[in-house]
Amino acid sequence: MNTIIFLLGTMLNLSPANALPDTIILRVGNSSKVIFYGKSPQDLKKLEQLDLNLILKDLNQKQSMTDTSQLQHIVLENSAFESKNAALPEGSKYWKNTFLNLHVGTGYHVNRYTFFQPPTSVLNHPTARLSSDIVMENLLTTSLSVAHDAKLLDRDRYAFALRYGVGLGLNIQRYLHWNSMQSVPSEDIAEMKERGEAVLQAEKITPLQSDFNAFQTYIQLSPKISLKNANGLSTFYLDLGIRLNYNRLFPNASPSIYSSSILINNPSGPTAAGEGPVIRGGGYEVTARKHTFAPSYVAEIGYKWIGVFVVYYPDYVPLTTRLVEGPDRAGAGFTNNKKGNLGYVSFGLRLGR
């Protein structure tokens, strides 16, 4: 709207009930009105950028200096009345769209690493399969992050932005050492359990790490769409994106009590933080990295300041089997230089915008 039109005099008798849809009538006293008219709702929205105090002062000045018979229509150019405080400084705009978020959740493993799987001939059974596997349990995931929404599209009822930020977190996790046997008929369970224990003892399969903590830092990048209510405030939101993570792992507990299916005593006790090993046996061991760097994938959905999140982290901890003593025993159930990853899916509550 290039001009602001104030209609006084005969127009003061216009009833609000007869106003056009894109007209705002402001009552001033018992017998005076100020009418704002625009060709579209967007024109009227531009009034937010004007300083009405300056407009009224100029209007009163013109009334005092003009013949009252000519006051039916007064046209004022709006360029002189734009509010000096309407536009926020660039720094204020940036911080207005920057938010602090807290994530708290738990998780579940998404893959496993098989350390030992002997051939069926070792068990002297046609179908039974014995394996010693490692999976990872995600007991607790917490993180605090700062994220900024760079708006790419902003409409009256929705907005689309590119969210980017950094975060710092603490994960409490655990290696689970699963010694399991598959495809065993019910009538052979007791006998095959004894055979399986004998094989594991003969190979000296010994878990060496279980509980560990991980300090995590990450950079997040995710497109975000949000809906707005009638007042123009964001309500429901959804974002999907990627995180680049750096983790520092700290092993902190004796592992043997967490072996399941077949318990194995570990006489060596707790181990100091290091590059592994996680488990040992048969002249082989599995080592884990203390420092890891890998991507994860995040989805968040919520309403205003509360929501839920899901993080998929498939390559969280890289593991490697290596020969530590004796000759390489090909076909015994161990694979030298085998590589794999343990991952998890975490989910929980997000507080923030």
PyMOL commands that set and color helices and strands:
alter all, ss='L'
color gray80, all
select helices_A, chain A and resi 9-13+16-18+41-49+52-64+68-70+78-81+90-96+120-123+186-203+256-258
alter helices_A, ss='H'
color red, helices_A
select strands_A, chain A and resi 3-7+23-28+32-37+73-77+98-109+113-116+129-154+158-182+206-207+211-228+234-251+279-281+284-288+291-303+306-323+339-351
alter strands_A, ss='S'
color yellow, strands_A
deselect
rebuild
show_as cartoon
